Amino acid sequence: MSAIGKRDQLIRFEEATREQGGSGADVLVFRPAYECWAARRPASGLERFNAQQIDAQADVIYNVRDPGTHFPITPVETLRIVDLSDGSKTYDITRVDKLDRRRELEITARTKAA
């Protein structure tokens, strides 16, 4: 697979499932589900002071071709993005908008830096 045009970020969608852990409690596990090329741009940034620690959050926007029924990107609560082109940073999906042109999705995602 090669990057085409502005889509130069290889991303992977991971799907959440619940499994029984070693202690018998339910554990949320993310499994790779779908990979594609995306265009990424910053949306915003936020720094807060919490108990003498700095929490940094970064919102980014990914534009991807809509995979349609092959891999429906909803509901967002059960998916996350791993940006393989950016050190495998993990982003929680906060919003998915379908753009009218060319079957494209605009996905807003947030990471929390440690």
PyMOL commands that set and color helices and strands:
alter all, ss='L'
color gray80, all
select helices_A, chain A and resi 68-70+76-78+101-103
alter helices_A, ss='H'
color red, helices_A
select strands_A, chain A and resi 9-20+26-50+53-65+79-83+89-99+104-113
alter strands_A, ss='S'
color yellow, strands_A
deselect
rebuild
show_as cartoon
